[in-house]
Amino acid sequence: MRLFRSLTLLLTLVAPTAFADDLYQVEMILVRQNAVPAIVSRAAPEDWAAGAQRLGDDSKRTPALNDVVTKLTASGEYSVLMHKAWQQTLGETPAKVAVSEGQEQFGQFPIEGTIEMKLGRFTDVNADFWVNQIDANGMVTASERLKQDSHTKNGQLNYLDNGHLALLIKITSLTAPAPREAPEVVPD
């Protein structure tokens, strides 16, 4: 019996801790790689945001990666299509948000998509975006699609390559303590 108690205690000490829902800032940059020919897919579905939470104005944040956008644009190799930042809670349960850019017409946007994220050792990201061509009647006539799954490292800029479209994403904890600065003088 003592063995089982000791084993249980050992397992609780060694087992990884569960990730609680914490507040994170998510920043994403959707780009088109100019040297790669566009791949036109089927038109974006009308229910592109099904099951996703819409970003409220209170969750939107000022993007911090403006220097990255400037470098991408200046290189001439990329066209920046969308740059957004927001805060949300993330945990072990997947959280799906709808992100869009441009004027809405009949429930469709020039750029629309969803990002589903789930915390673990890395953050699992499932990105699904459409860059739409909309005619004068407001109907989607053609779309380019980025669909990419990735395990991203928090606090670092991650690149999700999907051929002609790519997504840069950075997920940063807003509740984790800031890293301590190295001491100027190392004590003897």
Secondary structure, 3 states (H helix, E strand, C coil): CHHHHHHHHHHHHHCCCCCCCEEEEEEEEEEEECCCCCCEECCCCCCCCCCCEECCCCCECCCCCHHHHHHHHHHCCEEEEEEEEEEEEECCCCEEEEEEECCCECCECCEEEEEEEECCCCEEEEEEEEEEEECCCCCEEEEEEEEEEEEECCCCCEEEEECCEEEEEEEEECCCCCCCCCCCCCCC
